[in-house]
């Protein structure tokens, strides 16, 4: 996990398990106050109360120093806890969400070029895994849930940006990327029909049909199910030799 102090403008890693966990908990709260007692239970779950009395204040002080927040403006002290007060447009997760929303809207309107640019900007804001280096004691807690939301948002952005590039007939440009995505997560079926479309659009019809057979073998042997309707639809289109209408996208 990293932060970017206003004075330097460069990203810095947050040192220490406790500071990372506490900052992550404040970030996941999305501008709401997090009670001190909740911070204690989330960040110091196994330590006796006597050792935790000043722990939160000490860690907040360290984070403020890292942020150059001498007066407690960014990490504000509240009567019963703390609140992270960073403008929305300075939080990459919020900016990425807005860019994904705008990009998908442009794609739905048929403006694939703008969609690809907006979604590419959104994806450029991801700098590794969400909350990397943060220990999540509660797998169903706010940090874990927010991390899962950001992971889903990235997949949505990536799928939509690939759709935009396919609509722009950038088939050859996305083949390697999609091949890597299929190899990295073969059970995420939506990558497969997109790879089939890219291969077929690049003039590699036989490879596209073979990709469908690979998917079918994976699903039948592994789960006992046939490919879903999207993969079957793309497969039939390729078999019939149909070319998608310009601006058509997968999904």
N, C-alpha and C positions, 0 to 999 in steps of 0.2 A: 504494500500500500504506500502511495506517495502523495505529497502535497506540494503546492506551488506558492511560496511566500510572495506577497505583493511586491516587495522590494527587488527581488532578484528576477522574478518571472520564469525561473527554471525549476524543474521538478526535483524534489528531494525525497529520498526514502524516509519513512517514519521509523526511527529506531525504537526497539523495545516492544515486547509482546503486549504489555498493558496499554501503552499509548496507542498502538495500532488498534487494539480491540475497542478502546474507549472512543476513539475517533470514528471507527466504523459504526459503532452504535449510534453516535450522533448523526452521522451521515444517513444511516438507514431510517432515522426518524423523520427525514424530509422536512426540517424546519420546525418540528414540534419539540416542546420541552420534554426532556428525558429526566425523570425523577432520580435524585441521587441514590435512593435505595435500590432503584432498578439497575443503575449502573454498577453498584456494589455487587448485586446478585449476579449480574451478567458477566462482569469483568473479573471479579474476585470471588468466584463461587465457593472455593474450598478453603478460604482463609478465615480465621476467627475474627469477630467484630473488632477486637482491640487492635488488630493489625491493619484494619481497613479504615479506621476513623478519619485519617488525613489523606488516605490514598488518592481519592478522587481529586481533591484540590491540588495535590502535588502533580498529578499527571496532567490535569488541565493547565497548570502553570507551564509545564514543559511544552505542551502543544502550542500554547499562546506564544512562547518564545520562538518556536519553529516557524510560526505563521507571521511573526512580527506584530502580533496582536497585543500590544502593551496595555491597552485600556479595556480589554475584554469586549471588543465590539463584535468580532467574528464568533467567538465562543462566549456567549453572554451568560452571566450568572443570574439565575432566577431564584425566587424564594425557596423552591423545593428541588431545584435541579439546574440543568444547563441546556442551552439551546444553541445550535449551530446556525448562525445568521450570515450566510453567504448568498449574494444575489444569484437568482436562478440561472442567469446567462453566464455565470462563472462556474457552473457545475456541469461537467462534461456529460453526465448521465441524463440531465434534463435537456441539454442542447441536442444530444443524440436522439432522444425521443421525439423532439419537435421536428428534427430533420427527417427522421423516418416517416413521421406522419405526413409531412409535406411531400416527401418523395413518393410515397405510395399514392397520395392523392393525384400527383402529376401523372403517374403511371396509369391510374384508372381513367384519366382524361385523355390518354393517348400520347402524352408528351414524354416519350421514353428518354430523350436526351437529357431533359431537365431532371427527370427522375433518377437516372443513373448518376448524375453529378451530385444531387442532394444526398442520395443514399451512400455514395462513395465518401462524401464528407462525414457522414454519420459514422461509418465504419472506421474512418481514420481516427476517431476519438477513442476507440478502444486501445488500451495500452496493456495488454495481457488480460488475465482472468480477473473478474470482479472480486474485490476484497482479497486479493492475493496476499498471502502472508498473515492473514487474520485468523485466529483460532476461534471457531464457532462452537461454543459449548452446547448450544441448543440448536439441533438441526432444523427445528421448526420455528426458530426465533426470527426477529426482524432482520438481522444481518443476512442470515441464510436465505430468507424469503426474497429480500431485495436483490441479493446476488443471483438467485434463480430467475427473477424478473429480468435483470439485465442480460443474462445469458439468452433468454428467449427473445428479447428485443434484438440482440445481435443476429440471431438466426433469421428472424423476420426481415431485418435489413439486408442480410446477405441474399436470402431467397429473392427478395424484391429487386435488388440491384442486378442479380443474374437475369431475372425476367426482363428487366429493362434492356440489358445488353443483348439478350436473345432477340428482343423486338427490334433492336438496332442492327441485327444481323452480324453481331460480333462473335460469331460461333467459334472461330478458331481461337479467339482471345480467351475464352472461358473454359475451354476443354481441360487444360491442365489444372485449373483451379477446381473445377467440378470433380475431376478424377481424384484429386487430393481429398476433397470433402467426402467422397464416397468411400475412399480407403480409410479415412479417419473415423467415420461414423457410418458404417454400412447399413445400420438398422434405421437410419433416418431416411425413410423411403422417398421423400420429396426431392432429394438430390438426384435420384436415378433418372426420372423422366426428363429432368433438365439436361443431364448429361446426354441422354439419348437424342434430344432435340439439337444440342450443340454438335454432336457427331454427325447427325444426318444433315444439318445445315452446312457443315464443312465438307460435304461430299463423301462422308464415310458411313454409308448406309449399312454395310455389313457389320461394322463395329457397333453401330447403334442397335441393331437387332441382337447382336451378341451380348450387349449390355443388358438388354431385357432378359435374356436367358440366364445371365448371371444373377440378376435380381430374383428371378423366379426360383432358381435353384436354392439361393440363400433362404428365401422365405418358406418354400415347401419343405426343404430339409430341416431348417432350424425351428420353424414354428408351425408347420403343417397348414399354411394358408397361401392363397394365391396373391399376386401383386394387386394393389388397390386400383380403383377405377381410373385414376389419372395416368398411371403407368400403362394400363391396358389401352387407354384411349390413344396415347402417344404411339404405342406399339402398332396399333391398327392403322393409324395415320401413316406411319413409315412403311408398313407393308403395302398399303394402297398407293404409295408414292405421292401422297398429297403434300403440298407445300403449305405451311401455315400462312394465313393472310398477313400482309405487312402490318406490324403493330400488334399482332397477336402474341400473347404471352402464356406461359405455362401456368396452370392453376385456375 
